Structures are given as C-alpha cells and as structure tokens.
Amino acid sequence: MENTAPKIKKETKNKIRVEFERTSRWQRFKLKYLSVNFLATVLFKIFRFALLVGISFVILYPFFTKISSSFMSPEDFVDATVKLIPKYPTLNTYKQIIIENHYFKAMFNTALLSLICGIIQTFICCLIGYGFAKYKFKGSKLLFAFVVLTMIVPHQTLKYSMFLKFRYFDIGIFGWGIFADVFGKQGGFNLTDTYIPLIMLSLFGLAFKNGLYIFMMRQFFRGVPDELEESAYIDGSGVFRTFIQIILPLSIPMMITIFLFAFSWQWTDNFYTSTSMFFPGRSQVLLSKIVTIPKTLDVTYAGGNMFSAAIRNTCALLILAPLIIVYLFCQRYLIQGIERSGITG
C-alpha cells in the first residue's frame, strides 16, 4: 500500500523557519505559554504530582513511624511532644533483640531453610510447569485444575491433618504401615522440629504458593516455540536432556523470579514454622520466633504498651532488612520474570 500522506518539501521547511525567525519573542512566548493547551497540561501535571505524593505518603508513612519508633527510648513514649523524631535516640532496642533473641543464629537457620526450599521448589515447579505446557495427556486438565485448587484452598484447613501426618509419619501401603508394621516402629517417626516436612512438601510441589509457581512456569513455557524441542529430538536428544540443556537455559530469568518468590515467602513464613505446626519446640531458632520482647527491656510503665509495639516492629524490621537487600540486587530479574510469565495485565 502506497503512502498517500502529503510530503513537506525542503522549500516549505525553509519558508516556515524564516517566518518563525521573523516573529517577535513576545509573540512566540504568548503562542507557546499563554495557550489553553499549555495551561491544561500544567494543571494535569500538578494534579498528577500531588496525587502521587499523597499516595506515597499514605503508603510510606507507616514505615517511617516504625523506623522512627525503633530508635526511641522508653522516655520518648511518655513524652507528648515526641512524634516522629526521638528526643533521646538509642540503639538499645536493636542491641537487646540481636543478643537476647539470637537474631544472627535465627537468620542463619532461616536463610539455610529458605535456600534449600527455594532451590527445590524452583526446579520442581519448573519441571511440572513444563509438563503441563508441552505434553497433552489424559487427565491433564483435571490435574491442572487440582494445581489451581491449591491456590484457592486455605492452608489453615489442612493445618491439623498435616501436623498429624508429620508428627506420626509413616508410609502406608494397602493398610500396612512400613515403619509401624514392618520395622516395629509404632506411631511412626516424629519429623517435627526438623526441616524434613518443608523439604518433603517442596519435593512434591505441595509447599506454600507452589500452585502459583507452577502456573507461572506453565504460562512461560507455553510461549517457548515447539521448533526448539523438535530440532533437538531430530538431533537425537532425549526429553530430559532437551529439558536440561535447552529449556532450562532459556528459563533462567523466570527461574530466578520463582526462586525469589519462594525464598521470600519461606523467609517470612510464620505458619509452617509456628509452634502449632512443624516447629513446636525450641530446638530450631528461626526468625518467626524472635518477635518477642527481650527480658532486659522494661515495658511495665505508663507507656509500656507503645514501647512493646515498637519492639515488635523493630523485630519485623530486622526480619525484612535482608530481603530488602536481596531485592535491591535482584529487582531487574524479578521484573523481567514477571513480564515473561504472562500473568501481568
């Protein structure tokens, strides 16, 4: 189709430039800045700026108050003149939480658990998502419906059944318990207060949010051309070799996104790591258990309730600080993976 738009000749451009240069500066200023379109543009930009500032204030103000209160001394909580800036700033709250609540030990244990679960969940969800995306088999839609169902059913409904399963762990075959009936271990094995329950859930794709990860990987692999796999099969490559050598290198940005999600949710988990689930004892010190008031901090005074809240907020800030550092270095991969997942608007 030919381009029928009128072309501006070189002579016309020169004529327009000459006429513009002959116009006075005042006329040019009036035409550019004293027009209705310019005023409407300015008003819109002012409105947009004010709206963004207001939204940012509403979102960030609670964080500012929590950070500010973490540096306040007990005297600041009974002083009515203290709002955001403490009169007697101190680091004693951080010091006592780190020492008495064993912060660094809890951070190491949580980092180890989150790293193991994150790596396992990334690979398993990648493998399952690839199977749903590239292979059509009988009952695939029903199985994927069960995957979606895991995102809908609250984990609280499975709380007691999961606890009892790992508290009295046994493998049953046709009514026989392997540990109870074959090896004589009545009641099975107690796997609580260990990492084994969370690792097993990760291995079988049943851990927290794994349904979402499988869905994201499935959406990503559906966009991978089938010709890549077909060419690999022609060259004599098997299914698993094709997956390892061709598919996985293509999905590295997406896998990084899944790993960051899995690592972050495991890091801040206070459901599976609570005393009523897989960690009822105190042998495993995790970050979810440091949100307590150190014994050396006195909260039995008039402003003790506000000081107690500030201590718990400080614990939360210490828990979130490593995640913020990780996000600063990995945000590019996170955004890139979300864009490629196909779940954005």
N, C-alpha and C positions, 0 to 999 in steps of 0.2 A: 504494500500500500504506500503510495507516494505521499510525501509530507506536503500538505497544502497550506501550511502556516506561512503568512507573509514574511519575507526576509527583509531585514533592515540593511540598506546599502551603506557603504562607507561614507558617501557624501551626506547622507541623512544624519549619521552619527556626528560627523564634524559640525553640521549645522546646529544640532541640539547642543553640543558642547559650547559653541560660540555664543548661542543665545543665553545659556546658563551663566557664562562668564560676564556677559553684559548686564545681567540682573544685579541689582544692588544687594549688599549683605543683609540689609533690613528686610527686604522682600524675601530673600532666601530663608532668613530666620523665621519670619512670620509664616511662610508656607510650610516649614518643617515642624515648628514647635507650637504654633498657635492654631492648630487644626483640631477638629473634633476627634479624629482617629488617634492622634498623638495623646490627647487627654484621656481618652478611653483606655489606651494601652497603659498609661502611667497609673491610672486608678486600679486597673486589673492587677498590675504587678504589686502595688501597695497592698491590696486586699489579699493576694496570694502570700506575700511575705508575712503579713500579720497572722494569717491563718496557720501557716507553717510554724511560726514562733509559738502561737498558742497551743498547737498540738504537741510540739516538742516540750513545752513547759509542763503540760499535763502528764506526759509520759516520763519525763526525766526527773521531775520534782521529787517523787518518792525515793528515787535512787540517791539524789542529793541529800535528802534528810537522813537516810540510813547511813550514808558515808559520813556525814557530819556527826551524827549521834555516836558513831563508833569511836570518835576521838574525844568525846565528852567525859568529864569526871563526874562522880556522884553529886558534887556540889552544883553542877550545871543543870541537873534535872529538877532541882528545887528552886532555881533562880528564874523568876518570871520574865526577866529581861533577855534571857538567852533564847534565841530562836534557831538560827542555823549555824552561827559561828560560836564555838565554845569559848568561854572566858578562861577556863583552865584546861587547855588541851592536854591529853595524855595518851600514851600507848599502852597503858597498863592492861586494858581490856584485851588487846591483841596478845600481849605477853602471856597473860594467865590462860587464855584459850589455847595457845600454842603449847604451853608447858603442861598444864593440868589435863587438858582434853586429848593430849597426844596427837596433835594435828599432823605432824610430819609422818608419823607411823601410819595414821589413818589415810593420809594422802598416798603413801606408797602402796598400801594394800588395795585401795580403791583404784589406783592407776593400773596395778597389775591385773586386777579382776576386769576392769573396763577394757584393757588392751587385749586380753585373751578372748573375752566375749565379742569384742568388736571385730577382731580378725576372723573368728569362726563365723559369725553372723554374716559378714561381708561375703565370704566365699560361698557359704551355703545358700544364701538368698540369691546370689548371682547364678549359681547352678540351677536352682529351682526356677528362677525367672526365665532363664534361657530355655529350659524345657517347656515351659508354658508358652513361650513366644514362638518357638521354632518347630515344635512337634505337635501334631494333631493325633490324638489317640482317644480311644473310647473312654468316656467319663472325664475328659479333661476339663470341660466346662463346669461339671459338678465339683471337681476338686478345687478349681479356682474359686468357685462360689464359697467353699469352705475357707479358703485363704482370706477372702473378703470378710467372711463372718468373724474371723479372729480379730479384725479391726473394729468390729461392732460390739461384740460381747465384752462387757467389763471384766477385767481380770479379778475384781473383787468377788465375782460369782464363783470363781474357781479356787478361791483362796484356801479353804479348808481341805478340799479334795487334793490339791497339790501339796499342801503341807503334810497330810497323812501319807501320801504316796512316797515322799522322800524321807519322812520320819520312820516309816516301816517299809523300806524299799525292798522289793522282791520282784522277780520276773516270773510271771505265771504262764504256764503252757498247759492247756486242756485241764485246768483246775489244779494243777500241781505247781507249787512254788519251788523254784530251783534252790533258793537258799534255805527255805524252811524245810521242805520235804526231802530234798536230795542231800544237802550238806548238813542238815540238822540245825540250822540257824533259825530258831523260832523267832518270829517277829521281824525277820529280815534285818537289814542294816540301817543304822541311823546315819543318814547323809547330811543332816542339818549341821550348821556351824562349819560347813566346808564350801568350797567353790563348785563342787560337783553338780548340784542341782542346776545352777545357772549355766554351767558348761553343757550339760546334757540338753537343756532347753534350747541352747544356741545351736547345738549339733543337729537337732531335729527340726529346726526352723520354727520353734514354738515360743521363743523368747519374746520379751516385750517389744511391740511395734514391728515384729518380723513380717507380719502380713503387709504392712506398708512398704517395707523394703522390697519384698517380692514383687509387689505391684509396680514399684518404680523401675525395677530391673526388667520386668516384662515389657513395660512401655518403651524402655530404651532399646531392648533387643528387637522389638518389632520394627524399629527404624533402620536396623542393620540390613544391608542388601543380602539376599539369599545367594547371589552370584559368588560372594566371597567363600561361602561354605562349599558350594558346588565345585568351584575350581580346586579347592583343597581336596575334596573327595576324588576328583579326577586324577590328581597327582598321587593318590594312594594314601592320603591321610585319613585316619580313623576319626570317629566322632569326638572322643575325649581329647585326642591330640589336636584336632581342629579347635576345640574349645579353649585349650590351654595356650596354644601358640598363636592363634589368630583372633579369637573373640575376646579373650581377656585383655590383651594389649589395647584393643580398641575401647574397652570399657573402663580404663583406669580412672578418668575423671569422675565417672559415675560411681565407681567403687570407693573412691575417696570420699564422696558425699555420703554414701551409705555408712562407711566406717565412722565418719564424724558424727552422724546421727546416732549410731549405735553406741559409740564411746560416750557421747554427751548424755544420752538418756541413762546409760548404766552408771555414769559418774554421779548423777543427781537422783538416782533411784532411792526412794525411801519406802517402797512397798515390798519388794522381794527381799531387801536387806534389813527389814524391820525385825523386831524381836518376836513378832507373832507369825513370821514366815520362816525363812531359811536360816536366820541367824538369831535364835532365841537366847544364846549365851553371850558371854563377853570375851570369848577367846579370839574373835576376829574384830579388830578395831577398824571400822570403816567411817567414812566421812558423814554418813547419815546418822551416826551415833555421837558425833561431837557437839550436836546442837543442845548443849546443856550448860547450866550456869556453874562456873568454877567455884569451888568451896571458899576460896580466899576472897572472892568478891562479895561484899556485903550488900544485900538488897533488902534488908529488914529496916527500912526507914521510910519517911513520908513519900519520897519519890522512887521507891523501890520498884514499883510496877513498870514505870517508864524505863528505869535502868535495866530491868530484866528483859524487856522487849528489845532494848538497844544491844544487849549482849547476844541475844539470839540472832538479831540482824547482822551483827558482826560475824557470827559463825557462818551465816549464809554468804556473806561477802567473801570470807576465806575459802568457802567451797567453790564459789563461782570464779574466783580470780584465775586459777589455772585454765579454765575453759575460755575465758576472755583472751588470754594469751595465745591459746591454740587457735582461736577464731581469727585473730589478727594476722596470723601467718597462713591460714588455710582458707580465708574467705573467698579467694578467687576460684579455687577448686569447688567450693561449696556452691557458689552461684552458678558456675558452669555446669555442674552436675544436675542441679535443679532445672536449668533451662533445657537440658537434653532429656530429662525424664518424661516430658510430655504431660506433666500434671499442672503446669502453670496456666494461668488464664490467657 
